[in-house]
Amino acid sequence: MDKIPDQIGYLVLAEDGAVLESGGDLENDERVATIITDLITLSNKVDPCAFSPNEKFKKISITYDDHWFVICLSNKKIYVVKRSIPLAVSEGNTVNV
């Protein structure tokens, strides 16, 4: 996880939301772990008519002004990475007059 560019924190969670590994801004952050597991539970219940019962998400991205979270499932673990948004990219979202 340390090799991910612009990474400022990470969590590795068990399926039940227990923190298995953590580092950086997210070190031992059980509040974020609870929010992430609640979000995953909610996403799995969104519109059963639009998605088949066995279809699960592959990746969730949550973007803020200066950072973003990427959430992935793999091998029955939940991986969460908090990454900074490079200044040059975030400046592209503003209009200077």
ABEGO torsion letter per residue (X at the ends): XAABBGBAEBBBBBAAGBBABBBEAABGBAAAAAAAAAAAAAAAABGAAABBAABBBABBBBBBAABBBBBBBBGGBBBBBBBBBBAAAAAAABBBX
